[in-house]
Amino acid sequence: MKLKLDENGNVVLQDGKPVYVHDDGSEVAFDAPQTVATISRLNGELKTTREGKEKAETALKAFDGIDDPAAAKKALATVKNYDDKELVDAGEVEKVKAEAIKAVEEKYAPIVQQRDDLQNQLHGELIGGGFARSQMIKDKISVPADMIQAQFGRNFKVENGKVVAYDNNGQQIFSRARPGELADFDEALNLLVDGYQFKDQILKGGQGNGGGFGGHGNPNTGLKRSEMDAKAKADYIRSHGQESYLKLEK
């Protein structure tokens, strides 16, 4: 990564920020104050993590010498059963406990199911809605948004109520424009599409070798829109199967 210079050798600025050029040819304005603030925040988080680790290690020292936690728990349960023997035989204690647990599970099962359903709906809205509302897809993609979701949806997860993008190696995708911060939906999708081997077949004409997609892809195929759609369809069926495509069409 290097500074972008004009014809006079002066640093090019964007909104008062120096512009850097990445190795792949993409440009980004470097926000130094924000980067310093991010580094400070990450240092604080690192300190908190370290203190939590030290606290956990201190607490674990109390269990030194216990090599089999399962056996220790069983022994404690046995002792408690003997303490309760005046009320009921030790064998009956476990039966009573199991029945009580079963009753509680049956009572709250519908609530748990409703929570899970609502959580699934939330995930579907956040991720599916991200694809449906994506300005990047509207501006640069030639195939329907649901086909893009079918291909890249697995790269997005909902964590703490927010959509987080992951690359194909399972690593979180960070922003190039905001160093140290996670990429937002469209920036992450842009980077994922840039690394897609069939990107020329899903990008609108003339964007496969430029337009913010890295500038290092294959030359434009020259295919007509109908031909590009047909190839994208064939690629999808090859990757996901005919049945999956028919469900998508519905």
N, C-alpha and C positions, 0 to 999 in steps of 0.2 A: 504494500500500500504506500502511495506517495502523494505529495501535494500536487494539485493541479495548478499549472502556471499559464498565464496568458502569453501573447506573442512578445511581450516586453520582459518576460521573466518574473512578473509579479504574481503573487499568490491570488488565485481566484476566490472571491468571497460570495457566499449566498446567505442573505439575511444577516450579514455581519459575521458569518462563521466561515472558516477556511474549508475549502472543498478538497477531499481526498479521493484518489482513484484507486479502486481495488484491482487486484491482479486480473480479474475477469472483465475489467473495463467499466464496471458500474461505478457511479459517483455518489458520494454522500457527504453532506455538510457535517463537520465535527463540532459538536456542542461541548466545549471544554468544561464550563461550569456544571452542566448536568452530569458529565462523566465523573467529575470530582465528587459530586454529591452521591452518585451511585456507588462509587468506591467506598465512600465513608459509610453508607448504609450497609453494604456487604460486609465491611469490617465489623460493624456492630452485630450483624447477624452471626458472623463467625464466632465472635466473642460469646454470644448467648448460647450457641451450640456447644462451644467448648466447656462453658460453665455447667450446662446440662449434663454433658458426658461425665464431668468430674463428680457431679452430685450423684449420678447413677452408680458410678464406680464405688463411691463411698458407701452408698446404701447396700450394695452387693456384698461388701465385706462382712456384713452381719450374717451372711449365709455361707461363709467359708466352712469347708468340711462336709457340706451336704452335696454328695456326688450324684444322688438320684432324687430329684425333686418329686417325681411321681410316687416313689416309695415313702418319702417324708409326708406327703399329703395323705396317703392312705393310712399311715400310722396315726396322724392327727385325727382323722375321721374315726378310726377305730376307738381311740381314747374317748372321743366325744360320745360315741355310741354307748360305751360303758358308763359314762356319766349320766346318760339318759335312761339307764336300765331300770330305774325305779318306776318310770312311767310306762315303758314298753320294751319288749325284748329287742336286743340289738338287731336281729334280723328284720324286725318289723320297721325299724327306724328308716332303713333305706327304702322300703316299700312306701311308707308315708311320704318321704321326701319326693320320690319319683311321681307319685300321684299328685302332689302339690305342684310340682313343676309342670306336669302335663296339663293341669287345670289352668295354670297361668298362661301357658303357651296357646291353648285353645281359645282363651278369652281374648288375647291380644293379637292372634294371628291375622284377623281381618285388618287391624290397624297397621300392622307391619306390611301387609300386602299393599294396602292403600298408599303407604309411604313409598314403597318400592315403585309402584305404578307412577306416582307423582314425580319421583326422581327420574324415572325413565323418560317421562314426558318433558321434564326440564332439560335433560340431556339432548333429547331429540330437537327441542326448540332452539337451544343454544347453538348446536352444531348444524342441524339442518337449516335453521334460519340464517346462520352465517353464510352458507352456500347460496341460499335463495336471495339474500340481500347483497351479496358481494358485488361491489362496483368493479373489482378487478375482472370478475367473470363476465360482467356485462360489456366491459370495454375491450377485453383482449381474447376471450375464449369463443370459439366458433361452434361448440357443441352445447347441448342443454346442461343447465346447472346440476340436474340430478345425476347425469353421467359423470360429471366432475366429482360429485360427492361420493358416488360409487367407487371411484378410483382412489380418492385421497381422504375420504371420511375417516378411515382408520388412523390417520395421522393426527387426529384431533381428539382431545379428551377434555372432560369437564372436571376441574379441580378447584375446590373451594368456591364453587359458583361461577368460575371463569373458564373460558375456553383456552386450552394450552396446546400448542402445536409441537409435534415430535417428528424428527426426520426418520428415514427408513432404518437407521441404526439405533433407534430408541432414545436419541438425545434431544433435549428440548431445543427449539429453534429460537435463537436470540436475534434481536433487531440489529440491523446494520446502521440504521439512522440514529438509534438510541442505544449506544453501547452499554452493556450490562443489564438491559431490560429485555423481557421476552417480546418477541415479534407479535404484532396484532394479527388478526385473522388474515386480512388481505396480503400483508407483507409475507407472512408465513406461506400462504398458498402460492404467492408469486415465486418464492424460492423453491417450493416443491415442484411446481410445474417446470421451472427452469432446469431441474435435474431429471425430468421425465424423459425417457428415451424416445417416446413418440410425440413429443411436444409440438413438432411441426404440423402434426395432423390434427391438433385441437386448437391451435392458435389461429386467430384471424390472419388473413393474408398479409405478409410483409413483416410479421412480428417474431417469426421464429429465429431470426438472427440479429435481434436488436430489440428496441422498445422496452428496455428494462428487464429483459430476460437473460442477461449475462453477456450477450454479444459474442458467444462462442459456440452456438449451435450449428446444426447443418443448414445449408442454404435453403431458401424457401422452395418448397416442392413444386410450386406452380400449379397445383391442383385446383379445380373448381370447388366451390363450396359443397356441392352435392357429392363430389368425389371424396372430399375430406370427411364429410359426415359418414359416408359409407365405410371408409377405412377406419374411422374411430369406432363405428359399430362393430366391425369385424375384430378389431383389437380387443374391445370389451368382451365380446362373446368368447374369444380365444382365452382370455384371462379368467372370466367368471362363469362361463357356461351359458348355453342357450336359455335354460330355465330362468336364470337370474335376470337375463336381459328382458324376457317376456314379462316378468314381474315388474321390472322397471318401467316398461312401456305402459303398463296398466295405470 
